[in-house]
Amino acid sequence: MTPIRSAEPGAAGDDGTDPGAFRDAMRHWATGVAVITTRSPLGPHGMTVNSLLSVSLDPPTLLISLKRGSRTQGVVERTGRFTVNVLAADQRALADRFTRRRVFGDEEFRGLCHRPSPGGGGPELEGSAVVLGCRVTRQVEVADHVLVVARVTGVRVPSADGLRGPLLYAGRSYRSLAEREGAAGGNTGLGREAGGIAELPGPPGRG
């Protein structure tokens, strides 16, 4: 695993850009939602993120952004492995659970159905749309976050029905991808799910 190195010098907002304005602007960018899980000598740990990016298909590589100094970033740096649980549209409660402060270890997962990751990462959460095992290959510090580049070592699609509707996040709310019946070419539109819409508190990478 390549040690963490810093990116080019310069703090956020050096050119006069207001961080609050940037945060508001990014609310217009819809993303998927995942729970990153890891395992340390203290037990398993998880954190909800929406900063997940496919980098390469050959070799399969992805990137996540974690708050520098957070518990999750520290464990990922030490272990070099993690599991990505891509959440389905009906898993908003699970996304909320892993944004709140929690006791580190087995207590975090009490009452949840999960299984060990065969690749040595964190727990695989039952009901996830897709599960990806990952091995860290590079880390780069950028401002107050660490960009973690990882090789995908395993892919599991638990649902026998194929593609499941993903949980989305935009405008500080969870949303779902609602298909328009009879639309030509499989066009889709963003639609709120029935019931309350939970808000993801703060930027990804806090846990």
N, C-alpha and C positions, 0 to 999 in steps of 0.2 A: 504494500500500500504506500503510495507516494505521500510523504509528509505534507502537512498544511503549509502553503506558502501564501503570501499576500499578493493581491492584485496591484495594479498601478496606484500610486498615492493619490489622495484626494478624497475629501469627505463628501457625503451626500448633501446636496444643496449648495455646494461651493459656487455654482453659477447663478445663485439667487432663486432657484426653484424652491417653492414652498413644499415641504414634505407632506403637509396635510392635503394640498391640492393634488399632489401625485397619488396619494392614497385614495382620494375621492375619484380620480380618473380611473384607477385600476378596478373600481367597483363595476365598471362597464365591461370588464373582461371576464367572461365565464370560464370556469375551470372545473375539472373533476375534483373529487374528494377521496382521500385515502387515509388509512391509519398505518403509520410506520411502526413496526414492533421490533424490539431488540431484546437481547438477553445478556445479563451481567451476573457477577457473583451474588448480587443482592436479589436476583430474580428477574422476571420479565418486565418490560416497560413498553408503553405505547404512546403515540402522539398523533393527532389529526393534522394533516397537511393538505394544501392545495397547490404546493409548489413542486410539481412532478413533471418531468420532461423526458420524452424519448429522444436520445441523442444519436444512436446508431443501431442499424439492424445487423451489421456484420463487423465486429461481434456485437451481440445484443447489449446495449448500454443505455442506462438512464441517469438522470440527474435529479437530486432533491436539494432544496435550500433549507438549512437549519440555522436557528438563532445561535450565534457564537456564545459559548458558555452555558447553553441550556443543558439540562440533564440528558436529553436525547442525543444532542451533538457529542457530549462527552462519552456516552456509552458506545455510539457508533464509531467514534475515533479509536476507542480502546479495543473493541472487538473486531472491527473491520467487516461486520456483516449485519444485515437487517432484512426484514421482510416487508413488502408492500402489499397491503390488503386494500384493493380498489373497492370502494363501497358502492352498493346498489341503491336505487332510489328509495327503497323502504328501510334504509339503515341510518336515518337521521339521528335517532337516539344514540346509536353507537358513535357517530361523529361527535355529538355533544359530549358524550362521556369522556372522550380522550382529549377534549380541550380544557377540561377543568383540572384543578390541582388534585392530585391523588397520592395515596401512599405508594411508595415505590415497591414493586415486587408482586407477589402472587395476589395480594389484595386488589390490585388494579383490575384483575381479570376474574374476580369472584363473581359467580353467577353467569358468566359468559361461556358459550360453547366454543372451544378452540382446540387445536391440535398442535403438537410440536412441528417445527419446520425441519424437514429432512436435511436441509442444507446448513443447519446450525444457526439460523437467524432467530427472529422472534416468533411468537405464536401466530399460527394461521387462524383467522377468525371465521367461524362458520357463517355462511350467508354472503360472504364477499363475492363480488362479481368475478374478480380475477385475483390470484395470489402470485406474487413474484418474489423469488429468492434472489438476494443480491450480495455481491462481494465488492467492497470498496476498493477502487483502484487509484483514486486521486482526490485530494481535497484542496480547495482554494478559498482563502479568506477574501470576501468582498464586503467592504463597509462592516456592518454589524452582523453579517451572516457568513456561513461557510457553505460553499457549493460542494456537494458530495457527488462525485462521479462513481458509478458502480457498474460492474459487469453483472448481467442477469444470468444467474446460474440455474434457474428453474422456473417453469411457468405452469400454473395449474388453473384450469377453468372448472370450478366445482359444479356449476349448473349443467345438467344434462340437456337442458333446453337451448343451449347456445347463448347468444348475446342477451344480457339482461340490461334493462334501462339503468344508466349510471346516475349516481347522486351528483348534482351540479351545485356550484356556488357562484352567485353573482348578485351585485347590489346588496351585499351584507345579508343575504338570505339563501337558504337551501332551496333548490329548484329541481325539477325533473325534466327529462326530454320527452315531451308528449307527441306521439306520432299523429299526423292528421290522416284520418281515415280516408282512403280513396285518393290521396294526393299522388300525382304522377311522379314517378322516379323516386319514391320513398322520401319525399321532402319531410322535414320535421320542423317543429316549432317549440320554443321554450314555453312551458306552462307550469304554474304552481301546482303542487300536489294538494290533495284535499287535507284539511286540517291546518294547524298552526305551522308557521315557517320559523325554524330556529335560526338564530343569528350566531355566526362564528365569531367569538370574541377575540378581536385582535389579529395581528398578522400571523402567518404560519411560522412555526419554529420556536414557539414560546416554551414548550414543555421540556 
